[in-house]
Amino acid sequence: MRTFYPRNAIRIAASEPHPKGTEYKVSIGDEEWEGGIFHSVIKVQMVYDGKVAGRKSPSYPVGTNDYKRVSDAIRLLMEDNK
């Protein structure tokens, strides 16, 4: 059952040692929480071979700028959502 409905998203290429083609999907959207109530949220998901890995937490390799690029994308989505 789908519980997250993105309104806008940015995909960012992940650095090694992630496998080639891995991305972070940074989205702003509406997510259903307990009691059927929807809340606006920012969500970061891992994407492998074009498919979102729904239960895999994002990992940012130390020594790369992945975390900064994801943070910049979050900031941009938040500014566009005003």
Salt bridges, closest charged atoms under 4 A:
GLU23 OE1 - ARG11 NH1 3.07
ASP30 OD1 - ARG7 NH1 2.70
GLU31 OE2 - LYS43 NZ 2.71
ASP66 OD1 - ARG69 NH2 2.62
ASP72 OD2 - LYS68 NZ 2.80
ASP72 OD1 - ARG75 NH2 2.56
